[in-house]
Amino acid sequence: MEVTKEFTFDMAHLLYGHEGLCNNVHGHTYKLLVTVQGNLIESGSSKGMVIDFKDLKDIVGRFIEQFDHAFVYDAYNETETEIGQFLADRCMKIRPFHTRTTCENMSVYFFNTLASRLDSDEIKLSEIILYETPTSYARCRSDENQ
């Protein structure tokens, strides 16, 4: 059985050096779909569930909070780091990232981080889908090479 919960958050970034509009600082309202799989719980207050949706909300929510309304930047890119420092000096929320902040790279990072927080003997993270825009997304599954 699989269950999915949807989350949204707002984040700014840029892809410095990209030959397109994303070379500029801009923001998105991201939508994150988190799917876990497991057997139905057989007893107790959560009987008939894979996971209580509130528990899933709490775990994922604590994780994405660091990205919500933040400027997220590639910490290995000098120009992006300078912009991040400029914002930090003005007490604005920043989040250094370990690679370029493409939807694809972020989805792999989100999947791996959330798997480490969610996976147990009872449930496994099956996939995440990260929408960057209402019509564009990256999908990362447990059966894929990350």
N, C-alpha and C positions, 0 to 999 in steps of 0.2 A: 504494500500500500504506500502511496506517496501523498504528501500534503504540501501545499505551497502557501507562502505568505508574501504579501507585497509590501514594499517600503518605498518611500520617496525621500529625497534629500536634494538640496541645492548646493552646487559647488562651482567654483571658478577655476580655470586653468588656461594654459596655452600650449601650443606645440611649436616651440621656437624653432625656426628654420624650415617649417613646413611650407610647401609651395601652395598655399591656399589660405582661406579665411581663418583657419584655426591657428595661424601664426600670431594672431592678436589675442590679447586677454579677453576672455568671454566666459559666460556661465551657462549651465544647463540645470534643468530640473531632472535629475536622474530617477529612474524607477528600477528597483531591484526586486526580482522575484527569487525567493529562496525555497528550494524544494528538498525535503528530506524524505527518506524512505525507512520503513520498518514495519514490524508486525503490530497489530492492534494490541494495546494493553489489555490484559485479561481480567484485572481486578482493581479495586480501589477507586478513588474519586475520578481517575482518568481512564477508567474502563471504556473501551471502544475507541480510544484515540491512539494515534501514533505518537503525538506530542501535544501538550496543551499549547494552543496558539499563543497564549500569553507568555509562556516560557520561551518560545521561539522569538517572539517580539522582543523580550527583554535581552536575550543573548545577541541578536542581530542589531538591535537598537543601540546597545552600548558600543558595538563595533563601528557602526556608521556615523555615530555622533561626532567622531573626530574629523569626518569629512564634511559634515553639514555646515553650510555657509562659511566654508573655508576656501582659501586660495591654495590649491594643491599643485605642487611643482616638482619637476625632476631635479632632485638634489645633486645630480651629477652634471647639470647644465649650468654654466657660469651665469648666463643672462637670466635664466629663470630663478636662480638662487639670489641674484641681486634684487630682483623684483620681490621675492619672498622676504628678504631682509628689510627692504624699504617698507613693506606692509607691517612686518613684525615690529619695526621701530615705532610705528604709529599705533601699536596695540591692536592690530587687526589679526584675525584668526588665520593662521597658515598651517599647512601640513606638508612637510617634505615627503617626497615619494622616492622609492628606490630605483625608478626607471621613468621613461617617458609616460606621460599620463594619458595614453590612448585608452579608449574603452576596452580594447582587447587586453592590454596589460593590466588594467585595473580589475577586469573580471577574473583573470587568473589569480591575482593577489587576493581578491575578495574570496574566491573559492577556497584557496589553500588556507587562508586565515580562519574562515568560518568552519571549514572542515575540522581544523584543530580544536575548535571550541564546541562543536556540535557532535562529532562522531563519538559513539559509545558502543557498548555491546547491543544496545537496543535500537539505535537509529544511526543512519549514515546520511551525510549530505549527498544528494543525488545530482543536483545541478543548480547553477545560478544563471539568471539572465539579467544583464545590466543594460537597460535602455539609456542611451545618451540623449536621444530625442524621441518623440512619440513614434517615429518610424525607423529608428536605427538602433540596433542592439548587438551585443556580443553574448554568446552562450558558452558556458564552461561546464562540462560534465565530469562526473567521477570516472567514467570509462575512457577519458581522453588523456593523452600525454600532456602534462603541464610542464 
